[in-house]
Amino acid sequence: MNDHAFLHRLRTLIGYHFNHEGREWVLHEILSDEGSVVLADPTSQAIIQANLFGEPSRKGPETVIIPLYGDSPDTLSEELLELLANKIVKEEVD
């Protein structure tokens, strides 16, 4: 599955918050070439990130990568479906 219209619609969710594995995350990026979604910790807490060699490189938010697609053709991953079902709706206060 590599539907450009689907990926475009999914990109509109960047910046929205979701519950994933008991924590709140923000949808940070869609990596279409890798078939993944990147979630980032919405707090300002930074962790030390490693470079390609596993050495400490810089501080940044904690991230989680979720696959977009399932094992069989034209399916979405269970992780993505669960994530989309757990979108946090923030109530606006006037």
N, C-alpha and C positions, 0 to 999 in steps of 0.2 A: 504494500500500500504506500503510495507516494502521491497523495492527492494535494495539489497546490492550493485548492480552495479550502480544504480542511486545515492545512497549515496556516493559511491566512486567517481563518476564523480563530484558530487556537492562539495565534499571536495577539489577538485583541484582548486576551486574558492576562497578558504580561502586566505585572503590577498588582494583580488581585491576590488575595490571601486565601490559603487553603489549609485544612487540617490534614496532616499526614503523619501516621504513626504516633499519634498522641501529642503532636506539636503543631504550632502555627508556622507556616512557611509562606513566602511570597514567590509567585511565579516570576522568575528572573529572565529566562531566555528559552527559546525553542531552537534546538540544534537539528535542523532538518537533514543535513548530510549524515549525521550520526544517528538520527532517529531517536532523539532524546529530549527530555524536558529538564531544565535546570531550576531547582528550587533554592532559595537563599533564606537564611535566617533574617527575619525582619527587624530584629533588635540591632542596636549599634555595637553589640559585642563582636569583636574581631578575633579570629584565631590565626595562628601562624600557618600559612599554606606552603606546601612543598613544591619545588620545581620538578621537572621531568626526571631528575635523578634522585628524587626523594629527599633532597636537602632543603632545610628551611629557607624560604625565599622572601616572603612578604606577609603582611597581615591583611586579612580580608574576611568577609562573612563566611560562616559555615554554609556549605552547599550540599545538596543531594541531587543525584541524577536518576531520572526515572525513564525507562524505555517507552517510546511512543507505540510501538507495534508489538503484536503478539507473535506466537510461534508459527501460526498458520497464515497464509497469504490473506491480505485484506481484513485483518483483525487488529484491534487495538489491544494493548497490554492490559492485564487486570489491574496493574498498579495505576495506570493512567485513568482507567474508568473509575476506580475508587477515589482517586484524587479529584476528578471532576465532580463526583457526587458529594464531595466534602468541601465545596466552596463556601467560604465564610462571607455572609451577607452582613455588612456593617450598616447599622441604622444611622441615618443622618439626623443630627440634632439641630433644630432651628434656633 
